[in-house]
């Protein structure tokens, strides 16, 4: 129920307009319904949805400029891409998901939510050329040493990458550096914030060439 979601958001001191809360509630119920048939999320109650999905997306939204053109890759069940679309209707958002069944569900959910979000069933590397995305966004797609090679030849096709990561991101950075994967890539931690109920922090990283 929307009331339950409102309670969880208030507990986290996240103040959102009623219209956004209603859409978030509809989104998570749609997500949970599809999750019963296709593995999309482990956050299947209002508390974890608020503590992880909404909180992460709110923090990410705070570092995105007005009217940016966003490509959310490895979108999975729609976090952060769909949640960003609800929180920031000014953004021009596209979701890239290479698993066809998940891409189909993302398309169904964005239509149900009446969000002007495009969904592309393809790998992120294949949809970048010439599109002029200002920011790429992702959460829980993979460690830095796995991700960085995907973009080795296409950094000129976007402005920056914004990644939601856990506390082990420094280890990932070290591994990538030792493997010679960073090159001229600059990694900056824009935000760090506590993970509710855990003795650790999440971060928003910015990667630029």
Secondary structure, DSSP 4 states (H G I P E B T S, - for coil): -HHHHHHHHHHTT----HHHHHHHHHHHHHHHHHHTTS---S--SHHHIIIIIIHHHHHHHTTSPTT-EEEEES-TTTTTHHHHHHH-TTSEEEEE--SHHHHHHHHHHHHHTT---EEE-S-GGGT-TTT-EEEEEEESS--HHHHGGGGTT-GGGEEEEEEEE-TTHHHHHHHHHHTT--TT-EEEEEEEEEPTTSSSEEEEEEEE-
